[in-house]
Amino acid sequence: MLGIHDLALFILSGLLLNMMPGPDSLLIMLRSGSQGWRAGSMAALGIGTGTMVHVLAAALGLSALLSASAELFAVIKLMGALYLVYLG
């Protein structure tokens, strides 16, 4: 079982996975090409920030907490659905 001594390895793995090309890279390239380097930079910063928040939450055990509590997971899903309705 991996312990807290492997936290740096986990964070490094999250960073490396964040740098791999994928749909987020395509979004950054499209924004940069159509709206300029500032829009591309803002898209890259937003994607990087969101991913790092997700990795940090997983590293701190939020994923384990959500998998252990069905009620908390349902509340988070409901909040996400309400946010999507708000955006729509």
PyMOL Python script that loads the backbone (N, CA, C, O; Angstrom):
from pymol import cmd

cmd.read_pdbstr("""\
ATOM      1  N   MET A   1       0.838  -1.182   0.000  1.00  0.00           N
ATOM      2  CA  MET A   1       0.000   0.000   0.000  1.00  0.00           C
ATOM      3  C   MET A   1       0.879   1.239   0.000  1.00  0.00           C
ATOM      4  O   MET A   1       1.825   1.338   0.781  1.00  0.00           O
ATOM      5  N   LEU A   2       0.564   2.175  -0.872  1.00  0.00           N
ATOM      6  CA  LEU A   2       1.339   3.404  -0.949  1.00  0.00           C
ATOM      7  C   LEU A   2       0.931   4.342   0.175  1.00  0.00           C
ATOM      8  O   LEU A   2      -0.242   4.409   0.541  1.00  0.00           O
ATOM      9  N   GLY A   3       1.887   5.058   0.716  1.00  0.00           N
ATOM     10  CA  GLY A   3       1.621   5.966   1.822  1.00  0.00           C
ATOM     11  C   GLY A   3       1.895   7.408   1.431  1.00  0.00           C
ATOM     12  O   GLY A   3       2.067   7.721   0.253  1.00  0.00           O
ATOM     13  N   ILE A   4       1.934   8.282   2.431  1.00  0.00           N
ATOM     14  CA  ILE A   4       2.136   9.703   2.203  1.00  0.00           C
ATOM     15  C   ILE A   4       3.531   9.989   1.634  1.00  0.00           C
ATOM     16  O   ILE A   4       3.738  11.032   1.016  1.00  0.00           O
ATOM     17  N   HIS A   5       4.474   9.089   1.833  1.00  0.00           N
ATOM     18  CA  HIS A   5       5.815   9.290   1.292  1.00  0.00           C
ATOM     19  C   HIS A   5       5.806   9.254  -0.243  1.00  0.00           C
ATOM     20  O   HIS A   5       6.779   9.678  -0.866  1.00  0.00           O
ATOM     21  N   ASP A   6       4.750   8.765  -0.850  1.00  0.00           N
ATOM     22  CA  ASP A   6       4.631   8.731  -2.308  1.00  0.00           C
ATOM     23  C   ASP A   6       3.828   9.906  -2.855  1.00  0.00           C
ATOM     24  O   ASP A   6       3.473   9.906  -4.034  1.00  0.00           O
ATOM     25  N   LEU A   7       3.537  10.901  -2.032  1.00  0.00           N
ATOM     26  CA  LEU A   7       2.745  12.047  -2.467  1.00  0.00           C
ATOM     27  C   LEU A   7       3.451  12.821  -3.571  1.00  0.00           C
ATOM     28  O   LEU A   7       2.813  13.235  -4.539  1.00  0.00           O
ATOM     29  N   ALA A   8       4.756  13.019  -3.439  1.00  0.00           N
ATOM     30  CA  ALA A   8       5.499  13.750  -4.475  1.00  0.00           C
ATOM     31  C   ALA A   8       5.443  13.004  -5.809  1.00  0.00           C
ATOM     32  O   ALA A   8       5.313  13.628  -6.862  1.00  0.00           O
ATOM     33  N   LEU A   9       5.540  11.692  -5.769  1.00  0.00           N
ATOM     34  CA  LEU A   9       5.446  10.890  -6.988  1.00  0.00           C
ATOM     35  C   LEU A   9       4.060  11.016  -7.617  1.00  0.00           C
ATOM     36  O   LEU A   9       3.928  11.090  -8.839  1.00  0.00           O
ATOM     37  N   PHE A  10       3.036  11.039  -6.775  1.00  0.00           N
ATOM     38  CA  PHE A  10       1.667  11.198  -7.264  1.00  0.00           C
ATOM     39  C   PHE A  10       1.485  12.560  -7.926  1.00  0.00           C
ATOM     40  O   PHE A  10       0.894  12.650  -9.003  1.00  0.00           O
ATOM     41  N   ILE A  11       1.977  13.601  -7.304  1.00  0.00           N
ATOM     42  CA  ILE A  11       1.843  14.948  -7.869  1.00  0.00           C
ATOM     43  C   ILE A  11       2.652  15.067  -9.160  1.00  0.00           C
ATOM     44  O   ILE A  11       2.191  15.688 -10.118  1.00  0.00           O
ATOM     45  N   LEU A  12       3.843  14.484  -9.198  1.00  0.00           N
ATOM     46  CA  LEU A  12       4.646  14.492 -10.419  1.00  0.00           C
ATOM     47  C   LEU A  12       3.919  13.758 -11.550  1.00  0.00           C
ATOM     48  O   LEU A  12       3.927  14.214 -12.693  1.00  0.00           O
ATOM     49  N   SER A  13       3.300  12.636 -11.234  1.00  0.00           N
ATOM     50  CA  SER A  13       2.534  11.890 -12.241  1.00  0.00           C
ATOM     51  C   SER A  13       1.368  12.728 -12.755  1.00  0.00           C
ATOM     52  O   SER A  13       1.085  12.736 -13.953  1.00  0.00           O
ATOM     53  N   GLY A  14       0.694  13.432 -11.851  1.00  0.00           N
ATOM     54  CA  GLY A  14      -0.399  14.312 -12.265  1.00  0.00           C
ATOM     55  C   GLY A  14       0.079  15.424 -13.183  1.00  0.00           C
ATOM     56  O   GLY A  14      -0.598  15.761 -14.154  1.00  0.00           O
ATOM     57  N   LEU A  15       1.236  15.995 -12.886  1.00  0.00           N
ATOM     58  CA  LEU A  15       1.798  17.041 -13.749  1.00  0.00           C
ATOM     59  C   LEU A  15       2.144  16.496 -15.128  1.00  0.00           C
ATOM     60  O   LEU A  15       1.849  17.127 -16.143  1.00  0.00           O
ATOM     61  N   LEU A  16       2.769  15.327 -15.162  1.00  0.00           N
ATOM     62  CA  LEU A  16       3.138  14.738 -16.449  1.00  0.00           C
ATOM     63  C   LEU A  16       1.904  14.390 -17.284  1.00  0.00           C
ATOM     64  O   LEU A  16       1.896  14.593 -18.498  1.00  0.00           O
ATOM     65  N   LEU A  17       0.873  13.870 -16.640  1.00  0.00           N
ATOM     66  CA  LEU A  17      -0.362  13.577 -17.372  1.00  0.00           C
ATOM     67  C   LEU A  17      -1.021  14.865 -17.864  1.00  0.00           C
ATOM     68  O   LEU A  17      -1.655  14.874 -18.920  1.00  0.00           O
ATOM     69  N   ASN A  18      -0.877  15.936 -17.114  1.00  0.00           N
ATOM     70  CA  ASN A  18      -1.443  17.224 -17.509  1.00  0.00           C
ATOM     71  C   ASN A  18      -0.761  17.770 -18.752  1.00  0.00           C
ATOM     72  O   ASN A  18      -1.390  18.486 -19.532  1.00  0.00           O
ATOM     73  N   MET A  19       0.514  17.446 -18.954  1.00  0.00           N
ATOM     74  CA  MET A  19       1.259  17.985 -20.087  1.00  0.00           C
ATOM     75  C   MET A  19       1.085  17.161 -21.367  1.00  0.00           C
ATOM     76  O   MET A  19       1.518  17.590 -22.437  1.00  0.00           O
ATOM     77  N   MET A  20       0.464  15.994 -21.272  1.00  0.00           N
ATOM     78  CA  MET A  20       0.280  15.171 -22.469  1.00  0.00           C
ATOM     79  C   MET A  20      -0.743  15.806 -23.396  1.00  0.00           C
ATOM     80  O   MET A  20      -1.727  16.379 -22.929  1.00  0.00           O
ATOM     81  N   PRO A  21      -0.525  15.712 -24.709  1.00  0.00           N
ATOM     82  CA  PRO A  21      -1.488  16.302 -25.643  1.00  0.00           C
ATOM     83  C   PRO A  21      -2.832  15.578 -25.612  1.00  0.00           C
ATOM     84  O   PRO A  21      -2.904  14.366 -25.411  1.00  0.00           O
ATOM     85  N   GLY A  22      -3.871  16.344 -25.812  1.00  0.00           N
ATOM     86  CA  GLY A  22      -5.222  15.799 -25.819  1.00  0.00           C
ATOM     87  C   GLY A  22      -6.194  16.876 -26.255  1.00  0.00           C
ATOM     88  O   GLY A  22      -5.789  17.837 -26.909  1.00  0.00           O
ATOM     89  N   PRO A  23      -7.460  16.743 -25.912  1.00  0.00           N
ATOM     90  CA  PRO A  23      -8.452  17.745 -26.309  1.00  0.00           C
ATOM     91  C   PRO A  23      -8.149  19.132 -25.752  1.00  0.00           C
ATOM     92  O   PRO A  23      -8.468  20.139 -26.385  1.00  0.00           O
ATOM     93  N   ASP A  24      -7.536  19.188 -24.575  1.00  0.00           N
ATOM     94  CA  ASP A  24      -7.201  20.495 -24.015  1.00  0.00           C
ATOM     95  C   ASP A  24      -6.130  21.198 -24.849  1.00  0.00           C
ATOM     96  O   ASP A  24      -6.163  22.419 -24.999  1.00  0.00           O
ATOM     97  N   SER A  25      -5.186  20.436 -25.389  1.00  0.00           N
ATOM     98  CA  SER A  25      -4.169  21.020 -26.265  1.00  0.00           C
ATOM     99  C   SER A  25      -4.800  21.560 -27.541  1.00  0.00           C
ATOM    100  O   SER A  25      -4.409  22.614 -28.043  1.00  0.00           O
ATOM    101  N   LEU A  26      -5.772  20.834 -28.053  1.00  0.00           N
ATOM    102  CA  LEU A  26      -6.475  21.303 -29.246  1.00  0.00           C
ATOM    103  C   LEU A  26      -7.214  22.605 -28.965  1.00  0.00           C
ATOM    104  O   LEU A  26      -7.200  23.514 -29.795  1.00  0.00           O
ATOM    105  N   LEU A  27      -7.856  22.706 -27.810  1.00  0.00           N
ATOM    106  CA  LEU A  27      -8.538  23.937 -27.437  1.00  0.00           C
ATOM    107  C   LEU A  27      -7.560  25.100 -27.347  1.00  0.00           C
ATOM    108  O   LEU A  27      -7.854  26.194 -27.829  1.00  0.00           O
ATOM    109  N   ILE A  28      -6.420  24.881 -26.745  1.00  0.00           N
ATOM    110  CA  ILE A  28      -5.423  25.938 -26.612  1.00  0.00           C
ATOM    111  C   ILE A  28      -4.924  26.377 -27.985  1.00  0.00           C
ATOM    112  O   ILE A  28      -4.772  27.573 -28.234  1.00  0.00           O
ATOM    113  N   MET A  29      -4.668  25.420 -28.879  1.00  0.00           N
ATOM    114  CA  MET A  29      -4.208  25.772 -30.223  1.00  0.00           C
ATOM    115  C   MET A  29      -5.273  26.534 -30.997  1.00  0.00           C
ATOM    116  O   MET A  29      -4.961  27.503 -31.689  1.00  0.00           O
ATOM    117  N   LEU A  30      -6.532  26.105 -30.887  1.00  0.00           N
ATOM    118  CA  LEU A  30      -7.607  26.797 -31.595  1.00  0.00           C
ATOM    119  C   LEU A  30      -7.803  28.208 -31.064  1.00  0.00           C
ATOM    120  O   LEU A  30      -7.979  29.143 -31.844  1.00  0.00           O
ATOM    121  N   ARG A  31      -7.776  28.372 -29.757  1.00  0.00           N
ATOM    122  CA  ARG A  31      -7.906  29.712 -29.159  1.00  0.00           C
ATOM    123  C   ARG A  31      -6.753  30.608 -29.583  1.00  0.00           C
ATOM    124  O   ARG A  31      -6.961  31.772 -29.928  1.00  0.00           O
ATOM    125  N   SER A  32      -5.546  30.074 -29.559  1.00  0.00           N
ATOM    126  CA  SER A  32      -4.375  30.865 -29.943  1.00  0.00           C
ATOM    127  C   SER A  32      -4.433  31.262 -31.406  1.00  0.00           C
ATOM    128  O   SER A  32      -4.108  32.393 -31.767  1.00  0.00           O
ATOM    129  N   GLY A  33      -4.848  30.323 -32.245  1.00  0.00           N
ATOM    130  CA  GLY A  33      -4.904  30.607 -33.680  1.00  0.00           C
ATOM    131  C   GLY A  33      -5.992  31.583 -34.065  1.00  0.00           C
ATOM    132  O   GLY A  33      -5.796  32.413 -34.952  1.00  0.00           O
ATOM    133  N   SER A  34      -7.141  31.496 -33.408  1.00  0.00           N
ATOM    134  CA  SER A  34      -8.261  32.351 -33.822  1.00  0.00           C
ATOM    135  C   SER A  34      -8.347  33.660 -33.040  1.00  0.00           C
ATOM    136  O   SER A  34      -8.806  34.668 -33.579  1.00  0.00           O
ATOM    137  N   GLN A  35      -7.907  33.661 -31.762  1.00  0.00           N
ATOM    138  CA  GLN A  35      -8.077  34.854 -30.941  1.00  0.00           C
ATOM    139  C   GLN A  35      -6.778  35.449 -30.423  1.00  0.00           C
ATOM    140  O   GLN A  35      -6.802  36.451 -29.708  1.00  0.00           O
ATOM    141  N   GLY A  36      -5.666  34.860 -30.763  1.00  0.00           N
ATOM    142  CA  GLY A  36      -4.381  35.415 -30.346  1.00  0.00           C
ATOM    143  C   GLY A  36      -3.764  34.674 -29.172  1.00  0.00           C
ATOM    144  O   GLY A  36      -4.378  33.808 -28.550  1.00  0.00           O
ATOM    145  N   TRP A  37      -2.524  35.052 -28.898  1.00  0.00           N
ATOM    146  CA  TRP A  37      -1.760  34.338 -27.877  1.00  0.00           C
ATOM    147  C   TRP A  37      -2.307  34.578 -26.473  1.00  0.00           C
ATOM    148  O   TRP A  37      -2.179  33.710 -25.610  1.00  0.00           O
ATOM    149  N   ARG A  38      -2.908  35.726 -26.230  1.00  0.00           N
ATOM    150  CA  ARG A  38      -3.452  35.980 -24.893  1.00  0.00           C
ATOM    151  C   ARG A  38      -4.610  35.043 -24.575  1.00  0.00           C
ATOM    152  O   ARG A  38      -4.694  34.510 -23.468  1.00  0.00           O
ATOM    153  N   ALA A  39      -5.497  34.843 -25.536  1.00  0.00           N
ATOM    154  CA  ALA A  39      -6.619  33.927 -25.319  1.00  0.00           C
ATOM    155  C   ALA A  39      -6.112  32.501 -25.141  1.00  0.00           C
ATOM    156  O   ALA A  39      -6.631  31.754 -24.312  1.00  0.00           O
ATOM    157  N   GLY A  40      -5.104  32.124 -25.913  1.00  0.00           N
ATOM    158  CA  GLY A  40      -4.511  30.796 -25.760  1.00  0.00           C
ATOM    159  C   GLY A  40      -3.845  30.627 -24.406  1.00  0.00           C
ATOM    160  O   GLY A  40      -3.943  29.569 -23.783  1.00  0.00           O
ATOM    161  N   SER A  41      -3.162  31.681 -23.950  1.00  0.00           N
ATOM    162  CA  SER A  41      -2.521  31.634 -22.635  1.00  0.00           C
ATOM    163  C   SER A  41      -3.555  31.522 -21.523  1.00  0.00           C
ATOM    164  O   SER A  41      -3.359  30.775 -20.564  1.00  0.00           O
ATOM    165  N   MET A  42      -4.645  32.257 -21.646  1.00  0.00           N
ATOM    166  CA  MET A  42      -5.696  32.179 -20.629  1.00  0.00           C
ATOM    167  C   MET A  42      -6.342  30.792 -20.606  1.00  0.00           C
ATOM    168  O   MET A  42      -6.650  30.263 -19.538  1.00  0.00           O
ATOM    169  N   ALA A  43      -6.545  30.210 -21.781  1.00  0.00           N
ATOM    170  CA  ALA A  43      -7.103  28.857 -21.846  1.00  0.00           C
ATOM    171  C   ALA A  43      -6.144  27.857 -21.199  1.00  0.00           C
ATOM    172  O   ALA A  43      -6.576  26.968 -20.465  1.00  0.00           O
ATOM    173  N   ALA A  44      -4.848  28.000 -21.467  1.00  0.00           N
ATOM    174  CA  ALA A  44      -3.860  27.096 -20.883  1.00  0.00           C
ATOM    175  C   ALA A  44      -3.813  27.253 -19.369  1.00  0.00           C
ATOM    176  O   ALA A  44      -3.734  26.259 -18.647  1.00  0.00           O
ATOM    177  N   LEU A  45      -3.861  28.481 -18.885  1.00  0.00           N
ATOM    178  CA  LEU A  45      -3.846  28.705 -17.438  1.00  0.00           C
ATOM    179  C   LEU A  45      -5.106  28.146 -16.777  1.00  0.00           C
ATOM    180  O   LEU A  45      -5.034  27.570 -15.691  1.00  0.00           O
ATOM    181  N   GLY A  46      -6.246  28.313 -17.420  1.00  0.00           N
ATOM    182  CA  GLY A  46      -7.489  27.776 -16.864  1.00  0.00           C
ATOM    183  C   GLY A  46      -7.491  26.265 -16.807  1.00  0.00           C
ATOM    184  O   GLY A  46      -7.896  25.675 -15.805  1.00  0.00           O
ATOM    185  N   ILE A  47      -7.040  25.635 -17.880  1.00  0.00           N
ATOM    186  CA  ILE A  47      -6.989  24.172 -17.909  1.00  0.00           C
ATOM    187  C   ILE A  47      -5.986  23.654 -16.884  1.00  0.00           C
ATOM    188  O   ILE A  47      -6.264  22.691 -16.170  1.00  0.00           O
ATOM    189  N   GLY A  48      -4.829  24.290 -16.813  1.00  0.00           N
ATOM    190  CA  GLY A  48      -3.813  23.866 -15.847  1.00  0.00           C
ATOM    191  C   GLY A  48      -4.270  24.025 -14.413  1.00  0.00           C
ATOM    192  O   GLY A  48      -4.025  23.154 -13.579  1.00  0.00           O
ATOM    193  N   THR A  49      -4.935  25.135 -14.122  1.00  0.00           N
ATOM    194  CA  THR A  49      -5.430  25.374 -12.768  1.00  0.00           C
ATOM    195  C   THR A  49      -6.495  24.354 -12.385  1.00  0.00           C
ATOM    196  O   THR A  49      -6.464  23.797 -11.288  1.00  0.00           O
ATOM    197  N   GLY A  50      -7.430  24.114 -13.287  1.00  0.00           N
ATOM    198  CA  GLY A  50      -8.484  23.138 -13.010  1.00  0.00           C
ATOM    199  C   GLY A  50      -7.937  21.739 -12.788  1.00  0.00           C
ATOM    200  O   GLY A  50      -8.394  21.017 -11.902  1.00  0.00           O
ATOM    201  N   THR A  51      -6.968  21.367 -13.586  1.00  0.00           N
ATOM    202  CA  THR A  51      -6.378  20.039 -13.445  1.00  0.00           C
ATOM    203  C   THR A  51      -5.605  19.922 -12.134  1.00  0.00           C
ATOM    204  O   THR A  51      -5.668  18.889 -11.468  1.00  0.00           O
ATOM    205  N   MET A  52      -4.887  20.961 -11.768  1.00  0.00           N
ATOM    206  CA  MET A  52      -4.125  20.901 -10.530  1.00  0.00           C
ATOM    207  C   MET A  52      -5.042  20.875  -9.302  1.00  0.00           C
ATOM    208  O   MET A  52      -4.721  20.227  -8.306  1.00  0.00           O
ATOM    209  N   VAL A  53      -6.172  21.569  -9.366  1.00  0.00           N
ATOM    210  CA  VAL A  53      -7.145  21.497  -8.269  1.00  0.00           C
ATOM    211  C   VAL A  53      -7.674  20.070  -8.147  1.00  0.00           C
ATOM    212  O   VAL A  53      -7.829  19.545  -7.044  1.00  0.00           O
ATOM    213  N   HIS A  54      -7.947  19.454  -9.289  1.00  0.00           N
ATOM    214  CA  HIS A  54      -8.440  18.075  -9.291  1.00  0.00           C
ATOM    215  C   HIS A  54      -7.402  17.115  -8.725  1.00  0.00           C
ATOM    216  O   HIS A  54      -7.738  16.243  -7.924  1.00  0.00           O
ATOM    217  N   VAL A  55      -6.147  17.265  -9.131  1.00  0.00           N
ATOM    218  CA  VAL A  55      -5.077  16.397  -8.638  1.00  0.00           C
ATOM    219  C   VAL A  55      -4.868  16.617  -7.139  1.00  0.00           C
ATOM    220  O   VAL A  55      -4.677  15.655  -6.395  1.00  0.00           O
ATOM    221  N   LEU A  56      -4.904  17.864  -6.696  1.00  0.00           N
ATOM    222  CA  LEU A  56      -4.732  18.157  -5.275  1.00  0.00           C
ATOM    223  C   LEU A  56      -5.866  17.560  -4.448  1.00  0.00           C
ATOM    224  O   LEU A  56      -5.632  17.010  -3.372  1.00  0.00           O
ATOM    225  N   ALA A  57      -7.091  17.668  -4.949  1.00  0.00           N
ATOM    226  CA  ALA A  57      -8.228  17.088  -4.232  1.00  0.00           C
ATOM    227  C   ALA A  57      -8.086  15.573  -4.133  1.00  0.00           C
ATOM    228  O   ALA A  57      -8.376  14.983  -3.092  1.00  0.00           O
ATOM    229  N   ALA A  58      -7.644  14.953  -5.210  1.00  0.00           N
ATOM    230  CA  ALA A  58      -7.438  13.499  -5.178  1.00  0.00           C
ATOM    231  C   ALA A  58      -6.310  13.139  -4.217  1.00  0.00           C
ATOM    232  O   ALA A  58      -6.400  12.148  -3.492  1.00  0.00           O
ATOM    233  N   ALA A  59      -5.251  13.943  -4.212  1.00  0.00           N
ATOM    234  CA  ALA A  59      -4.115  13.664  -3.324  1.00  0.00           C
ATOM    235  C   ALA A  59      -4.506  13.817  -1.862  1.00  0.00           C
ATOM    236  O   ALA A  59      -3.979  13.110  -1.003  1.00  0.00           O
ATOM    237  N   LEU A  60      -5.415  14.725  -1.572  1.00  0.00           N
ATOM    238  CA  LEU A  60      -5.834  14.941  -0.191  1.00  0.00           C
ATOM    239  C   LEU A  60      -6.915  13.970   0.260  1.00  0.00           C
ATOM    240  O   LEU A  60      -7.328  14.005   1.419  1.00  0.00           O
ATOM    241  N   GLY A  61      -7.375  13.114  -0.624  1.00  0.00           N
ATOM    242  CA  GLY A  61      -8.307  12.072  -0.232  1.00  0.00           C
ATOM    243  C   GLY A  61      -9.764  12.364  -0.521  1.00  0.00           C
ATOM    244  O   GLY A  61     -10.634  11.634  -0.045  1.00  0.00           O
ATOM    245  N   LEU A  62     -10.063  13.404  -1.283  1.00  0.00           N
ATOM    246  CA  LEU A  62     -11.458  13.717  -1.581  1.00  0.00           C
ATOM    247  C   LEU A  62     -12.111  12.599  -2.388  1.00  0.00           C
ATOM    248  O   LEU A  62     -13.291  12.307  -2.197  1.00  0.00           O
ATOM    249  N   SER A  63     -11.361  11.975  -3.281  1.00  0.00           N
ATOM    250  CA  SER A  63     -11.909  10.870  -4.072  1.00  0.00           C
ATOM    251  C   SER A  63     -12.320   9.710  -3.166  1.00  0.00           C
ATOM    252  O   SER A  63     -13.380   9.115  -3.359  1.00  0.00           O
ATOM    253  N   ALA A  64     -11.492   9.394  -2.190  1.00  0.00           N
ATOM    254  CA  ALA A  64     -11.817   8.303  -1.259  1.00  0.00           C
ATOM    255  C   ALA A  64     -13.036   8.664  -0.412  1.00  0.00           C
ATOM    256  O   ALA A  64     -13.875   7.811  -0.122  1.00  0.00           O
ATOM    257  N   LEU A  65     -13.124   9.927  -0.021  1.00  0.00           N
ATOM    258  CA  LEU A  65     -14.272  10.367   0.776  1.00  0.00           C
ATOM    259  C   LEU A  65     -15.561  10.274  -0.028  1.00  0.00           C
ATOM    260  O   LEU A  65     -16.586   9.834   0.493  1.00  0.00           O
ATOM    261  N   LEU A  66     -15.518  10.685  -1.292  1.00  0.00           N
ATOM    262  CA  LEU A  66     -16.712  10.623  -2.136  1.00  0.00           C
ATOM    263  C   LEU A  66     -17.110   9.182  -2.448  1.00  0.00           C
ATOM    264  O   LEU A  66     -18.298   8.874  -2.540  1.00  0.00           O
ATOM    265  N   SER A  67     -16.130   8.306  -2.609  1.00  0.00           N
ATOM    266  CA  SER A  67     -16.477   6.909  -2.885  1.00  0.00           C
ATOM    267  C   SER A  67     -17.029   6.208  -1.640  1.00  0.00           C
ATOM    268  O   SER A  67     -17.757   5.221  -1.752  1.00  0.00           O
ATOM    269  N   ALA A  68     -16.685   6.713  -0.469  1.00  0.00           N
ATOM    270  CA  ALA A  68     -17.179   6.095   0.763  1.00  0.00           C
ATOM    271  C   ALA A  68     -18.558   6.612   1.167  1.00  0.00           C
ATOM    272  O   ALA A  68     -19.283   5.927   1.888  1.00  0.00           O
ATOM    273  N   SER A  69     -18.928   7.800   0.715  1.00  0.00           N
ATOM    274  CA  SER A  69     -20.195   8.395   1.134  1.00  0.00           C
ATOM    275  C   SER A  69     -21.093   8.624  -0.076  1.00  0.00           C
ATOM    276  O   SER A  69     -20.856   9.532  -0.873  1.00  0.00           O
ATOM    277  N   ALA A  70     -22.109   7.808  -0.204  1.00  0.00           N
ATOM    278  CA  ALA A  70     -23.040   7.947  -1.322  1.00  0.00           C
ATOM    279  C   ALA A  70     -23.845   9.235  -1.219  1.00  0.00           C
ATOM    280  O   ALA A  70     -24.182   9.839  -2.237  1.00  0.00           O
ATOM    281  N   GLU A  71     -24.154   9.659  -0.002  1.00  0.00           N
ATOM    282  CA  GLU A  71     -24.934  10.892   0.182  1.00  0.00           C
ATOM    283  C   GLU A  71     -24.138  12.114  -0.252  1.00  0.00           C
ATOM    284  O   GLU A  71     -24.669  12.995  -0.928  1.00  0.00           O
ATOM    285  N   LEU A  72     -22.865  12.170   0.133  1.00  0.00           N
ATOM    286  CA  LEU A  72     -22.026  13.299  -0.259  1.00  0.00           C
ATOM    287  C   LEU A  72     -21.837  13.328  -1.771  1.00  0.00           C
ATOM    288  O   LEU A  72     -21.843  14.396  -2.382  1.00  0.00           O
ATOM    289  N   PHE A  73     -21.669  12.152  -2.370  1.00  0.00           N
ATOM    290  CA  PHE A  73     -21.528  12.083  -3.821  1.00  0.00           C
ATOM    291  C   PHE A  73     -22.796  12.577  -4.513  1.00  0.00           C
ATOM    292  O   PHE A  73     -22.713  13.276  -5.523  1.00  0.00           O
ATOM    293  N   ALA A  74     -23.957  12.226  -3.989  1.00  0.00           N
ATOM    294  CA  ALA A  74     -25.219  12.689  -4.562  1.00  0.00           C
ATOM    295  C   ALA A  74     -25.354  14.204  -4.446  1.00  0.00           C
ATOM    296  O   ALA A  74     -25.851  14.857  -5.363  1.00  0.00           O
ATOM    297  N   VAL A  75     -24.913  14.764  -3.319  1.00  0.00           N
ATOM    298  CA  VAL A  75     -24.961  16.219  -3.138  1.00  0.00           C
ATOM    299  C   VAL A  75     -24.048  16.909  -4.144  1.00  0.00           C
ATOM    300  O   VAL A  75     -24.436  17.914  -4.740  1.00  0.00           O
ATOM    301  N   ILE A  76     -22.852  16.388  -4.339  1.00  0.00           N
ATOM    302  CA  ILE A  76     -21.913  16.972  -5.300  1.00  0.00           C
ATOM    303  C   ILE A  76     -22.483  16.879  -6.717  1.00  0.00           C
ATOM    304  O   ILE A  76     -22.375  17.832  -7.489  1.00  0.00           O
ATOM    305  N   LYS A  77     -23.085  15.744  -7.065  1.00  0.00           N
ATOM    306  CA  LYS A  77     -23.697  15.602  -8.393  1.00  0.00           C
ATOM    307  C   LYS A  77     -24.829  16.603  -8.585  1.00  0.00           C
ATOM    308  O   LYS A  77     -24.944  17.210  -9.650  1.00  0.00           O
ATOM    309  N   LEU A  78     -25.660  16.781  -7.573  1.00  0.00           N
ATOM    310  CA  LEU A  78     -26.765  17.721  -7.650  1.00  0.00           C
ATOM    311  C   LEU A  78     -26.251  19.151  -7.809  1.00  0.00           C
ATOM    312  O   LEU A  78     -26.785  19.925  -8.603  1.00  0.00           O
ATOM    313  N   MET A  79     -25.213  19.496  -7.050  1.00  0.00           N
ATOM    314  CA  MET A  79     -24.637  20.832  -7.180  1.00  0.00           C
ATOM    315  C   MET A  79     -24.081  21.058  -8.588  1.00  0.00           C
ATOM    316  O   MET A  79     -24.233  22.143  -9.150  1.00  0.00           O
ATOM    317  N   GLY A  80     -23.445  20.047  -9.151  1.00  0.00           N
ATOM    318  CA  GLY A  80     -22.923  20.152 -10.510  1.00  0.00           C
ATOM    319  C   GLY A  80     -24.040  20.305 -11.532  1.00  0.00           C
ATOM    320  O   GLY A  80     -23.926  21.091 -12.472  1.00  0.00           O
ATOM    321  N   ALA A  81     -25.117  19.555 -11.347  1.00  0.00           N
ATOM    322  CA  ALA A  81     -26.255  19.668 -12.268  1.00  0.00           C
ATOM    323  C   ALA A  81     -26.894  21.049 -12.175  1.00  0.00           C
ATOM    324  O   ALA A  81     -27.250  21.641 -13.195  1.00  0.00           O
ATOM    325  N   LEU A  82     -27.039  21.560 -10.966  1.00  0.00           N
ATOM    326  CA  LEU A  82     -27.602  22.908 -10.801  1.00  0.00           C
ATOM    327  C   LEU A  82     -26.701  23.964 -11.427  1.00  0.00           C
ATOM    328  O   LEU A  82     -27.187  24.937 -12.004  1.00  0.00           O
ATOM    329  N   TYR A  83     -25.392  23.773 -11.315  1.00  0.00           N
ATOM    330  CA  TYR A  83     -24.470  24.717 -11.943  1.00  0.00           C
ATOM    331  C   TYR A  83     -24.591  24.682 -13.457  1.00  0.00           C
ATOM    332  O   TYR A  83     -24.554  25.727 -14.107  1.00  0.00           O
ATOM    333  N   LEU A  84     -24.737  23.485 -14.026  1.00  0.00           N
ATOM    334  CA  LEU A  84     -24.907  23.380 -15.481  1.00  0.00           C
ATOM    335  C   LEU A  84     -26.220  24.009 -15.938  1.00  0.00           C
ATOM    336  O   LEU A  84     -26.267  24.636 -16.996  1.00  0.00           O
ATOM    337  N   VAL A  85     -27.286  23.849 -15.156  1.00  0.00           N
ATOM    338  CA  VAL A  85     -28.552  24.495 -15.477  1.00  0.00           C
ATOM    339  C   VAL A  85     -28.389  26.013 -15.409  1.00  0.00           C
ATOM    340  O   VAL A  85     -28.910  26.734 -16.261  1.00  0.00           O
ATOM    341  N   TYR A  86     -27.673  26.493 -14.406  1.00  0.00           N
ATOM    342  CA  TYR A  86     -27.407  27.931 -14.285  1.00  0.00           C
ATOM    343  C   TYR A  86     -26.645  28.459 -15.495  1.00  0.00           C
ATOM    344  O   TYR A  86     -26.961  29.528 -16.018  1.00  0.00           O
ATOM    345  N   LEU A  87     -25.634  27.700 -15.940  1.00  0.00           N
ATOM    346  CA  LEU A  87     -24.858  28.132 -17.111  1.00  0.00           C
ATOM    347  C   LEU A  87     -25.712  28.138 -18.373  1.00  0.00           C
ATOM    348  O   LEU A  87     -25.505  28.964 -19.262  1.00  0.00           O
ATOM    349  N   GLY A  88     -26.679  27.213 -18.452  1.00  0.00           N
ATOM    350  CA  GLY A  88     -27.518  27.100 -19.649  1.00  0.00           C
ATOM    351  C   GLY A  88     -28.530  28.194 -19.680  1.00  0.00           C
ATOM    352  O   GLY A  88     -29.330  28.269 -20.612  1.00  0.00           O
TER     353      GLY A  88
END
""", "prot")
cmd.dss("prot")
cmd.show_as("cartoon", "prot")
cmd.util.cbc("prot")
cmd.orient("prot")
